[in-house]
């Protein structure tokens, strides 16, 4: 994986995180039975995305985390 690919992957993962956040907002308005059915799996997906996938990218490409969306894909 090169820096450009890492940037593309990060962008897609952050889009997924935003979608999960939007889904969580809707889930929070559901009745307790439906909320109980969906809230935990969504939280698990969100945690895996942030604390496993994105963390691995940031460890391999520290500039990606430091520079955010404006990172040009070059290694620090």
PQR file with spaces between the fields and no chain letter, atoms N, CA, C, O and H, PARSE charges and radii, in Angstrom:
ATOM       1  N    UNK     1       0.865   -1.170    0.000 -0.4000 1.5000
ATOM       2  CA   UNK     1       0.000    0.000    0.000 -0.0000 2.0000
ATOM       3  C    UNK     1       0.906    1.226    0.000  0.5500 1.7000
ATOM       4  O    UNK     1       1.868    1.308    0.764 -0.5500 1.4000
ATOM       5  N    UNK     2       0.581    2.166   -0.864 -0.4000 1.5000
ATOM       6  CA   UNK     2       1.325    3.419   -0.873 -0.0000 2.0000
ATOM       7  C    UNK     2       0.487    4.520   -0.215  0.5500 1.7000
ATOM       8  O    UNK     2      -0.656    4.292    0.183 -0.5500 1.4000
ATOM       9  H    UNK     2      -0.200    2.100   -1.485  0.4000 1.0000
ATOM      10  N    UNK     3       1.063    5.692   -0.112 -0.4000 1.5000
ATOM      11  CA   UNK     3       0.386    6.794    0.561 -0.0000 2.0000
ATOM      12  C    UNK     3      -0.925    7.203   -0.087  0.5500 1.7000
ATOM      13  O    UNK     3      -1.884    7.553    0.601 -0.5500 1.4000
ATOM      14  H    UNK     3       1.991    5.877   -0.436  0.4000 1.0000
ATOM      15  N    UNK     4      -0.966    7.158   -1.406 -0.4000 1.5000
ATOM      16  CA   UNK     4      -2.202    7.509   -2.120 -0.0000 2.0000
ATOM      17  C    UNK     4      -3.311    6.512   -1.796  0.5500 1.7000
ATOM      18  O    UNK     4      -4.454    6.893   -1.543 -0.5500 1.4000
ATOM      19  H    UNK     4      -0.188    6.874   -1.965  0.4000 1.0000
ATOM      20  N    UNK     5      -2.957    5.243   -1.808 -0.4000 1.5000
ATOM      21  CA   UNK     5      -3.944    4.215   -1.469 -0.0000 2.0000
ATOM      22  C    UNK     5      -4.403    4.363   -0.019  0.5500 1.7000
ATOM      23  O    UNK     5      -5.589    4.222    0.277 -0.5500 1.4000
ATOM      24  H    UNK     5      -2.028    4.933   -2.013  0.4000 1.0000
ATOM      25  N    UNK     6      -3.466    4.646    0.880 -0.4000 1.5000
ATOM      26  CA   UNK     6      -3.824    4.836    2.290 -0.0000 2.0000
ATOM      27  C    UNK     6      -4.790    6.005    2.446  0.5500 1.7000
ATOM      28  O    UNK     6      -5.741    5.934    3.224 -0.5500 1.4000
ATOM      29  H    UNK     6      -2.502    4.760    0.640  0.4000 1.0000
ATOM      30  N    UNK     7      -4.543    7.082    1.701 -0.4000 1.5000
ATOM      31  CA   UNK     7      -5.436    8.244    1.749 -0.0000 2.0000
ATOM      32  C    UNK     7      -6.825    7.893    1.243  0.5500 1.7000
ATOM      33  O    UNK     7      -7.828    8.307    1.823 -0.5500 1.4000
ATOM      34  H    UNK     7      -3.770    7.140    1.068  0.4000 1.0000
ATOM      35  N    UNK     8      -6.880    7.126    0.157 -0.4000 1.5000
ATOM      36  CA   UNK     8      -8.180    6.708   -0.392 -0.0000 2.0000
ATOM      37  C    UNK     8      -8.922    5.810    0.593  0.5500 1.7000
ATOM      38  O    UNK     8     -10.124    5.972    0.803 -0.5500 1.4000
ATOM      39  H    UNK     8      -6.065    6.789   -0.314  0.4000 1.0000
ATOM      40  N    UNK     9      -8.208    4.869    1.191 -0.4000 1.5000
ATOM      41  CA   UNK     9      -8.821    3.967    2.167 -0.0000 2.0000
ATOM      42  C    UNK     9      -9.339    4.761    3.346  0.5500 1.7000
ATOM      43  O    UNK     9     -10.461    4.539    3.801 -0.5500 1.4000
ATOM      44  H    UNK     9      -7.231    4.737    1.020  0.4000 1.0000
ATOM      45  N    UNK    10      -8.525    5.695    3.853 -0.4000 1.5000
ATOM      46  CA   UNK    10      -8.934    6.527    4.985 -0.0000 2.0000
ATOM      47  C    UNK    10     -10.210    7.294    4.657  0.5500 1.7000
ATOM      48  O    UNK    10     -11.133    7.355    5.470 -0.5500 1.4000
ATOM      49  H    UNK    10      -7.614    5.875    3.483  0.4000 1.0000
ATOM      50  N    UNK    11     -10.256    7.874    3.470 -0.4000 1.5000
ATOM      51  CA   UNK    11     -11.432    8.637    3.057 -0.0000 2.0000
ATOM      52  C    UNK    11     -12.687    7.766    3.066  0.5500 1.7000
ATOM      53  O    UNK    11     -13.735    8.181    3.561 -0.5500 1.4000
ATOM      54  H    UNK    11      -9.507    7.824    2.810  0.4000 1.0000
ATOM      55  N    UNK    12     -12.576    6.565    2.519 -0.4000 1.5000
ATOM      56  CA   UNK    12     -13.724    5.656    2.497 -0.0000 2.0000
ATOM      57  C    UNK    12     -14.119    5.211    3.901  0.5500 1.7000
ATOM      58  O    UNK    12     -15.306    5.114    4.211 -0.5500 1.4000
ATOM      59  H    UNK    12     -11.725    6.227    2.116  0.4000 1.0000
ATOM      60  N    UNK    13     -13.127    4.939    4.751 -0.4000 1.5000
ATOM      61  CA   UNK    13     -13.440    4.542    6.127 -0.0000 2.0000
ATOM      62  C    UNK    13     -14.116    5.673    6.889  0.5500 1.7000
ATOM      63  O    UNK    13     -15.028    5.428    7.679 -0.5500 1.4000
ATOM      64  H    UNK    13     -12.162    5.018    4.499  0.4000 1.0000
ATOM      65  N    UNK    14     -13.679    6.909    6.661 -0.4000 1.5000
ATOM      66  CA   UNK    14     -14.327    8.042    7.331 -0.0000 2.0000
ATOM      67  C    UNK    14     -15.744    8.259    6.812  0.5500 1.7000
ATOM      68  O    UNK    14     -16.631    8.648    7.573 -0.5500 1.4000
ATOM      69  H    UNK    14     -12.938    7.108    6.019  0.4000 1.0000
ATOM      70  N    UNK    15     -15.962    8.011    5.523 -0.4000 1.5000
ATOM      71  CA   UNK    15     -17.334    8.067    4.986 -0.0000 2.0000
ATOM      72  C    UNK    15     -18.203    7.005    5.655  0.5500 1.7000
ATOM      73  O    UNK    15     -19.353    7.264    6.008 -0.5500 1.4000
ATOM      74  H    UNK    15     -15.242    7.695    4.906  0.4000 1.0000
ATOM      75  N    UNK    16     -17.646    5.813    5.824 -0.4000 1.5000
ATOM      76  CA   UNK    16     -18.379    4.738    6.499 -0.0000 2.0000
ATOM      77  C    UNK    16     -18.687    5.124    7.943  0.5500 1.7000
ATOM      78  O    UNK    16     -19.781    4.861    8.441 -0.5500 1.4000
ATOM      79  H    UNK    16     -16.711    5.603    5.537  0.4000 1.0000
ATOM      80  N    UNK    17     -17.725    5.746    8.609 -0.4000 1.5000
ATOM      81  CA   UNK    17     -17.944    6.184    9.997 -0.0000 2.0000
ATOM      82  C    UNK    17     -19.070    7.205   10.066  0.5500 1.7000
ATOM      83  O    UNK    17     -19.894    7.160   10.980 -0.5500 1.4000
ATOM      84  H    UNK    17     -16.836    5.960    8.205  0.4000 1.0000
ATOM      85  N    UNK    18     -19.113    8.123    9.112 -0.4000 1.5000
ATOM      86  CA   UNK    18     -20.205    9.099    9.073 -0.0000 2.0000
ATOM      87  C    UNK    18     -21.551    8.415    8.862  0.5500 1.7000
ATOM      88  O    UNK    18     -22.541    8.779    9.497 -0.5500 1.4000
ATOM      89  H    UNK    18     -18.444    8.160    8.369  0.4000 1.0000
ATOM      90  N    UNK    19     -21.588    7.435    7.980 -0.4000 1.5000
ATOM      91  CA   UNK    19     -22.837    6.702    7.737 -0.0000 2.0000
ATOM      92  C    UNK    19     -23.278    5.953    8.993  0.5500 1.7000
ATOM      93  O    UNK    19     -24.465    5.927    9.318 -0.5500 1.4000
ATOM      94  H    UNK    19     -20.784    7.139    7.464  0.4000 1.0000
ATOM      95  N    UNK    20     -22.332    5.353    9.691 -0.4000 1.5000
ATOM      96  CA   UNK    20     -22.657    4.646   10.935 -0.0000 2.0000
ATOM      97  C    UNK    20     -23.185    5.631   11.970  0.5500 1.7000
ATOM      98  O    UNK    20     -24.136    5.321   12.688 -0.5500 1.4000
ATOM      99  H    UNK    20     -21.368    5.375    9.427  0.4000 1.0000
ATOM     100  N    UNK    21     -22.584    6.808   12.052 -0.4000 1.5000
ATOM     101  CA   UNK    21     -23.069    7.832   12.984 -0.0000 2.0000
ATOM     102  C    UNK    21     -24.500    8.248   12.646  0.5500 1.7000
ATOM     103  O    UNK    21     -25.326    8.430   13.540 -0.5500 1.4000
ATOM     104  H    UNK    21     -21.812    7.059   11.469  0.4000 1.0000
ATOM     105  N    UNK    22     -24.788    8.395   11.354 -0.4000 1.5000
ATOM     106  CA   UNK    22     -26.158    8.751   10.950 -0.0000 2.0000
ATOM     107  C    UNK    22     -27.133    7.633   11.294  0.5500 1.7000
ATOM     108  O    UNK    22     -28.247    7.892   11.749 -0.5500 1.4000
ATOM     109  H    UNK    22     -24.117    8.247   10.627  0.4000 1.0000
ATOM     110  N    UNK    23     -26.714    6.396   11.078 -0.4000 1.5000
ATOM     111  CA   UNK    23     -27.564    5.253   11.437 -0.0000 2.0000
ATOM     112  C    UNK    23     -27.792    5.223   12.943  0.5500 1.7000
ATOM     113  O    UNK    23     -28.910    4.975   13.395 -0.5500 1.4000
ATOM     114  H    UNK    23     -25.809    6.186   10.709  0.4000 1.0000
ATOM     115  N    UNK    24     -26.744    5.472   13.723 -0.4000 1.5000
ATOM     116  CA   UNK    24     -26.893    5.510   15.183 -0.0000 2.0000
ATOM     117  C    UNK    24     -27.876    6.584   15.623  0.5500 1.7000
ATOM     118  O    UNK    24     -28.639    6.380   16.568 -0.5500 1.4000
ATOM     119  H    UNK    24     -25.835    5.674   13.356  0.4000 1.0000
ATOM     120  N    UNK    25     -27.863    7.720   14.949 -0.4000 1.5000
ATOM     121  CA   UNK    25     -28.803    8.793   15.289 -0.0000 2.0000
ATOM     122  C    UNK    25     -30.238    8.335   15.074  0.5500 1.7000
ATOM     123  O    UNK    25     -31.116    8.642   15.880 -0.5500 1.4000
ATOM     124  H    UNK    25     -27.243    7.885   14.182  0.4000 1.0000
ATOM     125  N    UNK    26     -30.479    7.604   13.997 -0.4000 1.5000
ATOM     126  CA   UNK    26     -31.828    7.088   13.732 -0.0000 2.0000
ATOM     127  C    UNK    26     -32.178    5.996   14.732  0.5500 1.7000
ATOM     128  O    UNK    26     -33.288    5.964   15.262 -0.5500 1.4000
ATOM     129  H    UNK    26     -29.766    7.354   13.342  0.4000 1.0000
ATOM     130  N    UNK    27     -31.227    5.101   14.989 -0.4000 1.5000
ATOM     131  CA   UNK    27     -31.460    4.006   15.934 -0.0000 2.0000
ATOM     132  C    UNK    27     -31.828    4.552   17.308  0.5500 1.7000
ATOM     133  O    UNK    27     -32.666    3.976   18.001 -0.5500 1.4000
ATOM     134  H    UNK    27     -30.325    5.127   14.559  0.4000 1.0000
ATOM     135  N    UNK    28     -31.210    5.655   17.703 -0.4000 1.5000
ATOM     136  CA   UNK    28     -31.492    6.223   19.024 -0.0000 2.0000
ATOM     137  C    UNK    28     -32.931    6.700   19.163  0.5500 1.7000
ATOM     138  O    UNK    28     -33.405    6.907   20.280 -0.5500 1.4000
ATOM     139  H    UNK    28     -30.529    6.124   17.140  0.4000 1.0000
ATOM     140  N    UNK    29     -33.628    6.878   18.055 -0.4000 1.5000
ATOM     141  CA   UNK    29     -35.027    7.321   18.102 -0.0000 2.0000
ATOM     142  C    UNK    29     -36.018    6.161   18.087  0.5500 1.7000
ATOM     143  O    UNK    29     -37.222    6.370   18.239 -0.5500 1.4000
ATOM     144  H    UNK    29     -33.242    6.710   17.147  0.4000 1.0000
ATOM     145  N    UNK    30     -35.518    4.940   17.904 -0.4000 1.5000
ATOM     146  CA   UNK    30     -36.397    3.773   17.821 -0.0000 2.0000
ATOM     147  C    UNK    30     -36.898    3.355   19.198  0.5500 1.7000
ATOM     148  O    UNK    30     -36.369    3.782   20.225 -0.5500 1.4000
ATOM     149  H    UNK    30     -34.540    4.771   17.780  0.4000 1.0000
ATOM     150  N    UNK    31     -37.922    2.516   19.199 -0.4000 1.5000
ATOM     151  CA   UNK    31     -38.397    1.987   20.480 -0.0000 2.0000
ATOM     152  C    UNK    31     -37.311    1.096   21.080  0.5500 1.7000
ATOM     153  O    UNK    31     -36.382    0.689   20.383 -0.5500 1.4000
ATOM     154  H    UNK    31     -38.352    2.169   18.365  0.4000 1.0000
ATOM     155  N    UNK    32     -37.429    0.799   22.352 -0.4000 1.5000
ATOM     156  CA   UNK    32     -36.344    0.129   23.073 -0.0000 2.0000
ATOM     157  C    UNK    32     -35.992   -1.241   22.503  0.5500 1.7000
ATOM     158  O    UNK    32     -34.822   -1.623   22.505 -0.5500 1.4000
ATOM     159  H    UNK    32     -38.184    1.130   22.918  0.4000 1.0000
ATOM     160  N    UNK    33     -36.976   -1.982   22.017 -0.4000 1.5000
ATOM     161  CA   UNK    33     -36.696   -3.310   21.469 -0.0000 2.0000
ATOM     162  C    UNK    33     -35.848   -3.214   20.201  0.5500 1.7000
ATOM     163  O    UNK    33     -34.852   -3.922   20.058 -0.5500 1.4000
ATOM     164  H    UNK    33     -37.926   -1.671   22.015  0.4000 1.0000
ATOM     165  N    UNK    34     -36.248   -2.338   19.289 -0.4000 1.5000
ATOM     166  CA   UNK    34     -35.492   -2.171   18.051 -0.0000 2.0000
ATOM     167  C    UNK    34     -34.123   -1.543   18.327  0.5500 1.7000
ATOM     168  O    UNK    34     -33.128   -1.920   17.709 -0.5500 1.4000
ATOM     169  H    UNK    34     -37.058   -1.762   19.405  0.4000 1.0000
ATOM     170  N    UNK    35     -34.079   -0.601   19.239 -0.4000 1.5000
ATOM     171  CA   UNK    35     -32.817    0.043   19.615 -0.0000 2.0000
ATOM     172  C    UNK    35     -31.849   -0.999   20.182  0.5500 1.7000
ATOM     173  O    UNK    35     -30.667   -1.004   19.838 -0.5500 1.4000
ATOM     174  H    UNK    35     -34.887   -0.294   19.741  0.4000 1.0000
ATOM     175  N    UNK    36     -32.350   -1.875   21.045 -0.4000 1.5000
ATOM     176  CA   UNK    36     -31.514   -2.919   21.641 -0.0000 2.0000
ATOM     177  C    UNK    36     -30.986   -3.873   20.570  0.5500 1.7000
ATOM     178  O    UNK    36     -29.866   -4.371   20.682 -0.5500 1.4000
ATOM     179  H    UNK    36     -33.310   -1.871   21.324  0.4000 1.0000
ATOM     180  N    UNK    37     -31.769   -4.124   19.558 -0.4000 1.5000
ATOM     181  CA   UNK    37     -31.376   -5.022   18.475 -0.0000 2.0000
ATOM     182  C    UNK    37     -30.220   -4.454   17.645  0.5500 1.7000
ATOM     183  O    UNK    37     -29.346   -5.201   17.204 -0.5500 1.4000
ATOM     184  H    UNK    37     -32.680   -3.720   19.468  0.4000 1.0000
ATOM     185  N    UNK    38     -30.217   -3.146   17.434 -0.4000 1.5000
ATOM     186  CA   UNK    38     -29.278   -2.544   16.481 -0.0000 2.0000
ATOM     187  C    UNK    38     -28.125   -1.758   17.115  0.5500 1.7000
ATOM     188  O    UNK    38     -27.061   -1.643   16.508 -0.5500 1.4000
ATOM     189  H    UNK    38     -30.927   -2.539   17.793  0.4000 1.0000
ATOM     190  N    UNK    39     -28.311   -1.228   18.292 -0.4000 1.5000
ATOM     191  CA   UNK    39     -27.311   -0.316   18.873 -0.0000 2.0000
ATOM     192  C    UNK    39     -25.964   -0.997   19.122  0.5500 1.7000
ATOM     193  O    UNK    39     -24.920   -0.450   18.766 -0.5500 1.4000
ATOM     194  H    UNK    39     -29.176   -1.321   18.786  0.4000 1.0000
ATOM     195  N    UNK    40     -25.978   -2.154   19.712 -0.4000 1.5000
ATOM     196  CA   UNK    40     -24.716   -2.832   20.038 -0.0000 2.0000
ATOM     197  C    UNK    40     -23.923   -3.201   18.787  0.5500 1.7000
ATOM     198  O    UNK    40     -22.725   -2.922   18.734 -0.5500 1.4000
ATOM     199  H    UNK    40     -26.826   -2.599   20.001  0.4000 1.0000
ATOM     200  N    UNK    41     -24.537   -3.812   17.785 -0.4000 1.5000
ATOM     201  CA   UNK    41     -23.758   -4.117   16.579 -0.0000 2.0000
ATOM     202  C    UNK    41     -23.186   -2.865   15.904  0.5500 1.7000
ATOM     203  O    UNK    41     -22.057   -2.883   15.415 -0.5500 1.4000
ATOM     204  H    UNK    41     -25.510   -4.039   17.828  0.4000 1.0000
ATOM     205  N    UNK    42     -23.958   -1.793   15.880 -0.4000 1.5000
ATOM     206  CA   UNK    42     -23.437   -0.559   15.285 -0.0000 2.0000
ATOM     207  C    UNK    42     -22.257   -0.022   16.087  0.5500 1.7000
ATOM     208  O    UNK    42     -21.272    0.435   15.507 -0.5500 1.4000
ATOM     209  H    UNK    42     -24.875   -1.778   16.277  0.4000 1.0000
ATOM     210  N    UNK    43     -22.346   -0.071   17.403 -0.4000 1.5000
ATOM     211  CA   UNK    43     -21.235    0.373   18.247 -0.0000 2.0000
ATOM     212  C    UNK    43     -19.993   -0.484   18.022  0.5500 1.7000
ATOM     213  O    UNK    43     -18.876    0.034   18.002 -0.5500 1.4000
ATOM     214  H    UNK    43     -23.146   -0.442   17.875  0.4000 1.0000
ATOM     215  N    UNK    44     -20.180   -1.787   17.853 -0.4000 1.5000
ATOM     216  CA   UNK    44     -19.051   -2.689   17.605 -0.0000 2.0000
ATOM     217  C    UNK    44     -18.383   -2.386   16.264  0.5500 1.7000
ATOM     218  O    UNK    44     -17.157   -2.400   16.159 -0.5500 1.4000
ATOM     219  H    UNK    44     -21.087   -2.208   17.869  0.4000 1.0000
ATOM     220  N    UNK    45     -19.183   -2.116   15.255 -0.4000 1.5000
ATOM     221  CA   UNK    45     -18.648   -1.773   13.942 -0.0000 2.0000
ATOM     222  C    UNK    45     -17.880   -0.456   14.025  0.5500 1.7000
ATOM     223  O    UNK    45     -16.779   -0.339   13.487 -0.5500 1.4000
ATOM     224  H    UNK    45     -20.179   -2.104   15.340  0.4000 1.0000
ATOM     225  N    UNK    46     -18.456    0.519   14.690 -0.4000 1.5000
ATOM     226  CA   UNK    46     -17.809    1.818   14.833 -0.0000 2.0000
ATOM     227  C    UNK    46     -16.481    1.695   15.578  0.5500 1.7000
ATOM     228  O    UNK    46     -15.485    2.299   15.180 -0.5500 1.4000
ATOM     229  H    UNK    46     -19.351    0.424   15.127  0.4000 1.0000
ATOM     230  N    UNK    47     -16.469    0.925   16.642 -0.4000 1.5000
ATOM     231  CA   UNK    47     -15.232    0.733   17.406 -0.0000 2.0000
ATOM     232  C    UNK    47     -14.165    0.051   16.560  0.5500 1.7000
ATOM     233  O    UNK    47     -13.004    0.460   16.579 -0.5500 1.4000
ATOM     234  H    UNK    47     -17.278    0.434   16.964  0.4000 1.0000
ATOM     235  N    UNK    48     -14.547   -0.982   15.822 -0.4000 1.5000
ATOM     236  CA   UNK    48     -13.592   -1.679   14.966 -0.0000 2.0000
ATOM     237  C    UNK    48     -13.032   -0.738   13.896  0.5500 1.7000
ATOM     238  O    UNK    48     -11.837   -0.760   13.601 -0.5500 1.4000
ATOM     239  H    UNK    48     -15.491   -1.314   15.806  0.4000 1.0000
ATOM     240  N    UNK    49     -13.892    0.072   13.333 -0.4000 1.5000
ATOM     241  CA   UNK    49     -13.469    0.998   12.299 -0.0000 2.0000
ATOM     242  C    UNK    49     -12.456    2.003   12.851  0.5500 1.7000
ATOM     243  O    UNK    49     -11.411    2.232   12.241 -0.5500 1.4000
ATOM     244  H    UNK    49     -14.862    0.091   13.573  0.4000 1.0000
ATOM     245  N    UNK    50     -12.762    2.599   13.997 -0.4000 1.5000
ATOM     246  CA   UNK    50     -11.897    3.632   14.559 -0.0000 2.0000
ATOM     247  C    UNK    50     -10.657    3.081   15.246  0.5500 1.7000
ATOM     248  O    UNK    50      -9.561    3.615   15.077 -0.5500 1.4000
ATOM     249  H    UNK    50     -13.611    2.413   14.492  0.4000 1.0000
ATOM     250  N    UNK    51     -10.825    2.023   16.013 -0.4000 1.5000
ATOM     251  CA   UNK    51      -9.739    1.566   16.877 -0.0000 2.0000
ATOM     252  C    UNK    51      -8.949    0.396   16.315  0.5500 1.7000
ATOM     253  O    UNK    51      -7.962   -0.030   16.915 -0.5500 1.4000
ATOM     254  H    UNK    51     -11.716    1.589   16.150  0.4000 1.0000
ATOM     255  N    UNK    52      -9.369   -0.125   15.178 -0.4000 1.5000
ATOM     256  CA   UNK    52      -8.595   -1.180   14.534 -0.0000 2.0000
ATOM     257  C    UNK    52      -8.170   -0.720   13.135  0.5500 1.7000
ATOM     258  O    UNK    52      -6.976   -0.569   12.878 -0.5500 1.4000
ATOM     259  H    UNK    52     -10.171    0.221   14.690  0.4000 1.0000
ATOM     260  N    UNK    53      -9.105   -0.501   12.249 -0.4000 1.5000
ATOM     261  CA   UNK    53      -8.758   -0.166   10.868 -0.0000 2.0000
ATOM     262  C    UNK    53      -8.037    1.174   10.751  0.5500 1.7000
ATOM     263  O    UNK    53      -6.919    1.235   10.238 -0.5500 1.4000
ATOM     264  H    UNK    53     -10.075   -0.625   12.457  0.4000 1.0000
ATOM     265  N    UNK    54      -8.668    2.243   11.221 -0.4000 1.5000
ATOM     266  CA   UNK    54      -8.030    3.557   11.104 -0.0000 2.0000
ATOM     267  C    UNK    54      -6.741    3.619   11.912  0.5500 1.7000
ATOM     268  O    UNK    54      -5.761    4.221   11.473 -0.5500 1.4000
ATOM     269  H    UNK    54      -9.576    2.194   11.637  0.4000 1.0000
ATOM     270  N    UNK    55      -6.737    3.004   13.079 -0.4000 1.5000
ATOM     271  CA   UNK    55      -5.535    2.992   13.914 -0.0000 2.0000
ATOM     272  C    UNK    55      -4.364    2.348   13.167  0.5500 1.7000
ATOM     273  O    UNK    55      -3.241    2.850   13.226 -0.5500 1.4000
ATOM     274  H    UNK    55      -7.533    2.515   13.435  0.4000 1.0000
ATOM     275  N    UNK    56      -4.615    1.252   12.472 -0.4000 1.5000
ATOM     276  CA   UNK    56      -3.557    0.589   11.707 -0.0000 2.0000
ATOM     277  C    UNK    56      -3.026    1.490   10.590  0.5500 1.7000
ATOM     278  O    UNK    56      -1.819    1.538   10.351 -0.5500 1.4000
ATOM     279  H    UNK    56      -5.527    0.843   12.424  0.4000 1.0000
ATOM     280  N    UNK    57      -3.921    2.201    9.910 -0.4000 1.5000
ATOM     281  CA   UNK    57      -3.479    3.151    8.889 -0.0000 2.0000
ATOM     282  C    UNK    57      -2.620    4.246    9.498  0.5500 1.7000
ATOM     283  O    UNK    57      -1.575    4.596    8.949 -0.5500 1.4000
ATOM     284  H    UNK    57      -4.901    2.163   10.103  0.4000 1.0000
ATOM     285  N    UNK    58      -3.051    4.787   10.624 -0.4000 1.5000
ATOM     286  CA   UNK    58      -2.335    5.892   11.255 -0.0000 2.0000
ATOM     287  C    UNK    58      -0.985    5.438   11.803  0.5500 1.7000
ATOM     288  O    UNK    58      -0.035    6.221   11.818 -0.5500 1.4000
ATOM     289  H    UNK    58      -3.900    4.503   11.070  0.4000 1.0000
ATOM     290  N    UNK    59      -0.885    4.205   12.247 -0.4000 1.5000
ATOM     291  CA   UNK    59       0.397    3.690   12.715 -0.0000 2.0000
ATOM     292  C    UNK    59       1.376    3.531   11.548  0.5500 1.7000
ATOM     293  O    UNK    59       2.566    3.815   11.683 -0.5500 1.4000
ATOM     294  H    UNK    59      -1.656    3.569   12.234  0.4000 1.0000
ATOM     295  N    UNK    60       0.875    3.084   10.427 -0.4000 1.5000
ATOM     296  CA   UNK    60       1.740    2.882    9.264 -0.0000 2.0000
ATOM     297  C    UNK    60       2.062    4.191    8.559  0.5500 1.7000
ATOM     298  O    UNK    60       3.161    4.357    8.030 -0.5500 1.4000
ATOM     299  H    UNK    60      -0.092    2.853   10.317  0.4000 1.0000
ATOM     300  N    UNK    61       1.109    5.125    8.547 -0.4000 1.5000
ATOM     301  CA   UNK    61       1.268    6.421    7.891 -0.0000 2.0000
ATOM     302  C    UNK    61       0.906    7.535    8.886  0.5500 1.7000
ATOM     303  O    UNK    61      -0.190    8.091    8.815 -0.5500 1.4000
ATOM     304  H    UNK    61       0.216    4.990    8.977  0.4000 1.0000
ATOM     305  N    UNK    62       1.812    7.859    9.803 -0.4000 1.5000
ATOM     306  CA   UNK    62       1.506    8.842   10.851 -0.0000 2.0000
ATOM     307  C    UNK    62       1.062   10.199   10.302  0.5500 1.7000
ATOM     308  O    UNK    62       0.234   10.875   10.913 -0.5500 1.4000
ATOM     309  H    UNK    62       2.702    7.408    9.861  0.4000 1.0000
ATOM     310  N    UNK    63       1.606   10.594    9.165 -0.4000 1.5000
ATOM     311  CA   UNK    63       1.213   11.867    8.573 -0.0000 2.0000
ATOM     312  C    UNK    63      -0.250   11.910    8.198  0.5500 1.7000
ATOM     313  O    UNK    63      -0.852   12.983    8.148 -0.5500 1.4000
ATOM     314  H    UNK    63       2.279   10.045    8.670  0.4000 1.0000
ATOM     315  N    UNK    64      -0.815   10.778    7.941 -0.4000 1.5000
ATOM     316  CA   UNK    64      -2.226   10.694    7.574 -0.0000 2.0000
ATOM     317  C    UNK    64      -3.110   11.166    8.728  0.5500 1.7000
ATOM     318  O    UNK    64      -4.092   11.876    8.511 -0.5500 1.4000
ATOM     319  H    UNK    64      -0.326    9.906    7.981  0.4000 1.0000
ATOM     320  N    UNK    65      -2.768   10.780    9.931 -0.4000 1.5000
ATOM     321  CA   UNK    65      -3.540   11.199   11.106 -0.0000 2.0000
ATOM     322  C    UNK    65      -3.250   12.653   11.453  0.5500 1.7000
ATOM     323  O    UNK    65      -4.151   13.394   11.846 -0.5500 1.4000
ATOM     324  H    UNK    65      -1.970   10.204   10.108  0.4000 1.0000
ATOM     325  N    UNK    66      -1.994   13.059   11.307 -0.4000 1.5000
ATOM     326  CA   UNK    66      -1.591   14.412   11.697 -0.0000 2.0000
ATOM     327  C    UNK    66      -2.140   15.478   10.761  0.5500 1.7000
ATOM     328  O    UNK    66      -2.578   16.540   11.202 -0.5500 1.4000
ATOM     329  H    UNK    66      -1.262   12.457   10.988  0.4000 1.0000
ATOM     330  N    UNK    67      -2.114   15.187    9.476 -0.4000 1.5000
ATOM     331  CA   UNK    67      -2.522   16.192    8.494 -0.0000 2.0000
ATOM     332  C    UNK    67      -4.003   16.139    8.162  0.5500 1.7000
ATOM     333  O    UNK    67      -4.556   17.099    7.625 -0.5500 1.4000
ATOM     334  H    UNK    67      -1.759   14.324    9.117  0.4000 1.0000
ATOM     335  N    UNK    68      -4.639   15.036    8.476 -0.4000 1.5000
ATOM     336  CA   UNK    68      -6.066   14.926    8.199 -0.0000 2.0000
ATOM     337  C    UNK    68      -6.349   14.826    6.717  0.5500 1.7000
ATOM     338  O    UNK    68      -5.559   14.257    5.963 -0.5500 1.4000
ATOM     339  H    UNK    68      -4.190   14.256    8.913  0.4000 1.0000
ATOM     340  N    UNK    69      -7.471   15.377    6.301 -0.4000 1.5000
ATOM     341  CA   UNK    69      -7.944   15.226    4.921 -0.0000 2.0000
ATOM     342  C    UNK    69      -7.015   15.899    3.912  0.5500 1.7000
ATOM     343  O    UNK    69      -7.040   15.547    2.733 -0.5500 1.4000
ATOM     344  H    UNK    69      -8.112   15.839    6.913  0.4000 1.0000
ATOM     345  N    UNK    70      -6.200   16.853    4.345 -0.4000 1.5000
ATOM     346  CA   UNK    70      -5.329   17.569    3.414 -0.0000 2.0000
ATOM     347  C    UNK    70      -3.997   16.892    3.143  0.5500 1.7000
ATOM     348  O    UNK    70      -3.167   17.429    2.410 -0.5500 1.4000
ATOM     349  H    UNK    70      -6.179   17.139    5.303  0.4000 1.0000
ATOM     350  N    UNK    71      -3.784   15.718    3.727 -0.4000 1.5000
ATOM     351  CA   UNK    71      -2.507   15.018    3.556 -0.0000 2.0000
ATOM     352  C    UNK    71      -2.311   14.666    2.103  0.5500 1.7000
ATOM     353  O    UNK    71      -3.252   14.236    1.436 -0.5500 1.4000
ATOM     354  H    UNK    71      -4.459   15.282    4.322  0.4000 1.0000
ATOM     355  N    UNK    72      -1.092   14.841    1.595 -0.4000 1.5000
ATOM     356  CA   UNK    72      -0.827   14.627    0.167 -0.0000 2.0000
ATOM     357  C    UNK    72      -0.382   13.218   -0.180  0.5500 1.7000
ATOM     358  O    UNK    72      -0.084   12.944   -1.342 -0.5500 1.4000
ATOM     359  H    UNK    72      -0.328   15.189    2.136  0.4000 1.0000
ATOM     360  N    UNK    73      -0.328   12.308    0.799 -0.4000 1.5000
ATOM     361  CA   UNK    73       0.015   10.927    0.523 -0.0000 2.0000
ATOM     362  C    UNK    73       1.481   10.611    0.653  0.5500 1.7000
ATOM     363  O    UNK    73       1.869    9.461    0.444 -0.5500 1.4000
ATOM     364  H    UNK    73      -0.570   12.531    1.743  0.4000 1.0000
ATOM     365  N    UNK    74       2.317   11.572    0.989 -0.4000 1.5000
ATOM     366  CA   UNK    74       3.735   11.292    1.159 -0.0000 2.0000
ATOM     367  C    UNK    74       4.013   10.901    2.596  0.5500 1.7000
ATOM     368  O    UNK    74       3.368   11.387    3.525 -0.5500 1.4000
ATOM     369  H    UNK    74       2.002   12.506    1.159  0.4000 1.0000
ATOM     370  N    UNK    75       4.989   10.011    2.765 -0.4000 1.5000
ATOM     371  CA   UNK    75       5.339    9.558    4.115 -0.0000 2.0000
ATOM     372  C    UNK    75       6.145   10.630    4.831  0.5500 1.7000
ATOM     373  O    UNK    75       6.886   11.396    4.215 -0.5500 1.4000
ATOM     374  H    UNK    75       5.513    9.617    2.010  0.4000 1.0000
ATOM     375  N    UNK    76       5.982   10.664    6.136 -0.4000 1.5000
ATOM     376  CA   UNK    76       6.733   11.605    6.978 -0.0000 2.0000
ATOM     377  C    UNK    76       8.066   10.984    7.334  0.5500 1.7000
ATOM     378  O    UNK    76       8.865   11.600    8.039 -0.5500 1.4000
ATOM     379  H    UNK    76       5.380   10.042    6.637  0.4000 1.0000
